[in-house]
Amino acid sequence: MWVYCIYHSSKKSHSFLSKTLLFVFISLFLGTFVSEDLTCITGGILAEKGQVNLLLVISACTIGIFISDLWLFIMGKFFLDLSKNWKRYGRILNSNLVLKIKNQVESNFGKLVLLSRFTPGTRLPVYFLSGTLGASFARFSLFSFIACTIWTPVLVVLSYFYGKAILQMFEDPYSYTALALTAVSFFIIFSLISKLSQHQTRSELWITIQKIPKLEFWPIWIFYIPIIPYIALLMLRYNGFLTITCSNPGIETGGMAGESKSKILTQLPREWIARFILIEPGSKISEEAILQDGFQFPLILKPDVGERGAFVQKVHNYQELTSILVNVKVPTILQEFHPGPFEIGIFYYRYPSRDKGKIFSITNKIFPELICDGKSTIEELIYQHPRYRFQANAFIQNNLYQLNEIPPAGEIRKIGILGNHIQGCLFKDGSDLITRELEERIDEISKHFTGFNFGRYDLRYTNEDELKLGTNFQIIELNGAMSESTNLYDPDFTIIQAYSYLFAQWKHLFQIGYENRKLGAIPITYMELYQTLEKHFQYREELLKKSE
């Protein structure tokens, strides 16, 4: 497009561009260093208009693209020479893995260079890597030139005929607006076709399409659109949105954002919570101090202010713990690990005017695991799984060091330990677990926390019968106003069932907050809410960076 701009401005100045072929050649040549595809497309359309010679465009673009390819290769060679003086990188370049890659590249060098020219996104890494691995400059030059002499004329000629067809649709076929729109539209279409030519892109698109009817995978902003008008009505009925910050007077902002997990847990009976130690950033804790308190590895390390499972880790020994804490800049909780194997979320509410609270819902958390076939890698099994492929990015991130492993046939491999949907955990409705005994136990525990009326307990247990009797479980954490009744993400739920829980949850939230306001609870101001959210979002960004 910038070639067109040079031409257009030059034409106004005594038609300098049309008379100076050398200037046109240099402009196209240099344009390929900015954007190869866009320069070829613009040149082809200019040629169709008769402003430049088609052969000149092909020649200038081919030479420019070829020279830029050689430059990438030379940069790789330069890096290779430079790295020879660095012992650390020298050892890497001479490692068995790099030597194996080098042999593979050399045996398929011609195909690799040619295919990368026609595969978007691969040219830079392949050409630079070729130089870094010490490939022959002559061989690279030969295959690169062949690829350029095929690729460039095809793209320029396609642009030539595309521009001719499109410009006929405009009343003024020589309109510069038409020219610009034609170049841009072809570039967009060409880019889309190039991306769709890649298997990975097509696979990701197909997975995205398959997610559409699955409510549990909807983006949160889409999922909540239907409830926005209802929330607006609740705001009018119960004195504004900030009423919900009074739902839990004993929790900062009611539990909307930024609440401390440790402060909440200390308000609950000690015999029902998983014990923990709060570690401030920069402080040191000895292994003896941990063991003296009765803790045993493995333990769970997580931020005191959480964000959807970010930075939650299972640490297996003291050395691993200290290596992690060195880079931690936020308060963290070191919590004993309950082996489970079961974990649930119990959503509880109690109106201030009533003596007894109720269990609103229970969510069964089913942790992801693979049944290995003895042939496929962990990564392949993830993409082959009918459900896990929808959250493949999360599973790959959480299992980076075992993706290429091929476990024995029949082995069951766990690929997730966090009871978080965004981390791949399956949520199922657990209404069958609700009993009078369990509800009374949760109500008893909740009443111990003055100022708590609405939220979700996450707890682990070993035996279902004991759970139903309200015994032998441990509370991992408690969330306030912004917690969800996560059973609504059950894939077996209809959309009506899911939204019936969501609408009812918000109604209880506003009504409880309204009752607390009448009893004297004071909601925060909008300025305080803004400052809280701003601080939380900054914290969240920092936390997510640390967890990557």
Helices and strands as residue ranges (DSSP letters): H 2-12, H 16-19, H 21-34, H 36-48, H 54-83, H 87-93, H 96-107, H 109-118, H 123-132, H 137-167, H 176-196, H 199-211, G 215-217, H 220-223, G 225-227, H 228-237, G 241-246, G 252-255, H 261-265, G 270-272, E 276-279, H 287-292, E 299-303, E 313-315, H 318-325, E 332-336, E 342-349, E 358-366, E 369-371, H 378-384, G 388-391, H 392-398, G 400-402, E 412-414, G 421-423, E 426-429, G 431-433, H 436-447, E 454-461, H 464-468, E 473-479, G 486-489, H 495-518, H 526-547
